[in-house]
Amino acid sequence: MVIIFEGPDNVGKSTQIDMLRKAFHDFEISTQVIHCSNFKFKTNIDDKYTTETKAKVIEEMSKRYYTKIMQIMNVYNTKDDNYESVLILDRSHL
């Protein structure tokens, strides 16, 4: 099972995720959480790249990231009668 949390800061996403993890734990169901952030350049290398180059690099990083996230989601959506697990994506930007 995959659960996705989206929303602005300070609205209780982390609290809800913690509550879900505890509830799943009570039923002996494994949970994993992936907290996602936007890609950003570090300020010390910021000046080395033009705006256009930064956009291309971030686009390529995003493509690779989302491909990996989709692969991970496929694993969690594969039914296994012997093992129950939940993947929670916190701000996955999907």
C-alpha positions, 0 to 999 in steps of 0.5 A: 500500500502507498499513502501520499501526503501533500500540503503546505508546512505546519498543517500536521502532515508529520503528526498524521504520519506518526499516528498512521505509523503507530496504528499500522505498528499495532497491527504488526504492519511494516511502514517506511516513510520517504520525506521528499524535498525540492531539488536546490543548488547549494549556495557555494556552487550557485554562481558556477551555473547559469539559470538555464543550466541549473534548470536542466540539471534540476530537470534531469535530477527530477526525472531520475528521482521520480523514476526511482520513486515509481519503481519503489511504489511498484514494489509496495503495490505488488501483493504478497499474502505473506508480508504486509507493508506500507510506504508513506510519501511525505511531500513527494510532489507527484 
